[in-house]
Amino acid sequence: METSTITHTASVSKPSAAFVGSVHYFRGIAMLHIVAAHVLVRWPEHSPVHKALILLFENSTIFFMFISGFLFQYLGHKFEYRDYLKRKFQYVICPYLVLSVPLIIYRVFRADVPGFTTDQHADFLSWPKWEQAGYYLFHGAHLQQFWFIPVITLYYLISPLLLRIDRQPRLYYLLIPLFAIAMIWKRSVLSDIPVNAIHFLFVYVFGMFVARYKKEILGLADRYRIITTLLPLAFMAVTWFSPAWLYDRVDYVQKLLLCIFYLYWLGRFEKSIPQWVGTIATLSFGIYFVHYFFVLFLRGVSQKLYHQEIPGNLLTWTLSYLFIMIASVICLKITKKVLGRNSRYLVGY
């Protein structure tokens, strides 16, 4: 397939419906990865199966960041800042607040602090309760995956600046220093929002870039499809053998390469993708909000019945994963049935 040269124009290119379909399915795949990364079982020390699962699924939030940037560019032609912030408040911030308030109250008054919060602030329990509550809320530190919301909210707030990059495409050269910064400032403790916002900004803008130049990039992916396929696998092997100081950086690149891998191959086989992947995609943001409650439920049941976490092996991990996914979907479907359209304000679906 021939590809045209990437030119610098001021217009906003709009992706074709078929390509957006592949992005939709990619969102489902991304959600499957993210939930898989959050399954809690106690693996034997130095388990190769555990290491393989970490390699495959950890840091898959990169996929969500990439898709968010892609869709931001795709919808940029009808951008209006006030309406944009209003929609994001209704469908992202509002369910975050609704689900956060009772959980924060529980965390503060039961002194049940997540480990990644005490890792950063050993004296956290000595803080005034109002300060603890504020920290939880603005850092997403009260639940494993909630850090994503304060970070993406910062991107919402600077969206006019990000859109300016797309309308003056030479500014996409900023991807070079942004990538360098991401390599230097690794993903930090989950609740360290400023560092994580800087670290993932490259991914978001890269998603915008791929959306604008989709034909050229997918054309190259098709022309060099063997490289498109094998390069992410090669980086998986490199990641496996990487020393600790290099691991996160190589894994970051591996996940970026997988973004192109998934977009290309999901586009090629879009008509053959099982419908359930599309269902997961439709429910993806809701699953992101609720799935960790079922992770904690399983953990609590195991502690209650056996006084330990679920023993880690491929069977217990798979059964736990299926339970979390199925329970999340059922929860969202029931909520939608009861609340109708208002369910989006509660669980994001």
Buried (B, 14 or more C-beta within 10 A) or exposed (E): EEBEEBEEEEEBBBBEEEBBBBBBBBBBBBBBBBBBBBBBBBBEEEBEEBEEBBBBBBBBBBBBBBBBBBBBBBEBEEBEEEEBBEEBBEBBBBBBBBBBBEBBBEBBEEEEBBEBBEEBBEEBEEBEEEEBBEBBBEBBBBBBBBBBBBBBBBBBEEBEEBBEBBEEBEBBEBBEEBBEEBBEBBBBBBBBBEBBBBBBBBBBBBBBBBBBBBBBBBBBBBEEBEEBEEBBEEBBEBBBEBEEEEBBBBBBBBBBBBBBBBBBBBBBEBEEBEEEBBEBBBBBBBBBBBBBBBBEEBBEEBEEEEEEBBBBBEEBBEBBBEBBBEBBBEBBBEBBEEEEEEBBBBBBB
